[in-house]
Amino acid sequence: MAYSTSTPAGQVVQNILNDLPALLAVAVVDISSGMSLASHSNSSINPDTAAAYNTEVVKQKQKAISALKLQNETIDDVLITLTNQLHLLKVANDGKKFIYLVVNPRDTNLAIAREVVRSQTDLLK
């Protein structure tokens, strides 16, 4: 467990863990630095390492949106489907942080996972 519930990021991680106890990993990530602000793993996945790599995914997509001149468009979420895992990156409304969630699709419904993560982004101010 790499979080304190006394911080907004730590509270978000705890709330998601409460709602999705079968998750594989979760992290709240600062986009500018790529650093995890709070994280938790129930598996061999290191969410702090994954945070850095997934920050590059978000940054590259932001650059693509800009290069394509997609005005008034922002990233809502990014879904990466693997053989046995779903990786969801939900960008906060201010575009400065994102929630990284890993679940097994056999254990967690994607729609429920998206709703749980979406409901927590307002806490990331």
Helices and strands as residue ranges (DSSP letters): H 8-19, E 25-30, E 36-41, H 47-67, E 77-81, E 86-91, E 97-103, H 110-120, G 121-123
